[in-house]
């Protein structure tokens, strides 16, 4: 079994690779990009904050957005 920290790091690295992003993005820019990605699949900023407030991890939130993006691309 892969340790949780390693799995999170691998998921984050995979997400960055899919977005072709570097690690040199400010936190504010990263939040803005996350918000735009969420809006692209139907979530507003309050939805994203609510999911985090209800206990969803950042990793789970990224995976949800990615899944919705993949589903919308498949449907198109």
Steps between C-alpha positions, in 0.01 A plus 500: 500500500630848407526743794236776487757779471664331204164444330406866549834616360461268200146624433612862529794438266270328250258792517783747438624292209154493341476877534861541385558731796815573694542516877575872469137614519397728783233378740264771381547402137453133588172578682384708203578215261322251726197729510498533121532123460211449742287755315573322171325191638215679675633584847521857624749616764243453779443139387874429516536660843193312625646166389824574683310618808301175505822300518593431139876495463676718245605184318138378483389839371762493222399147407132598488570795271725286281235228478233751400732648237569156355127419497414823320774439241376147440142623457608766249 
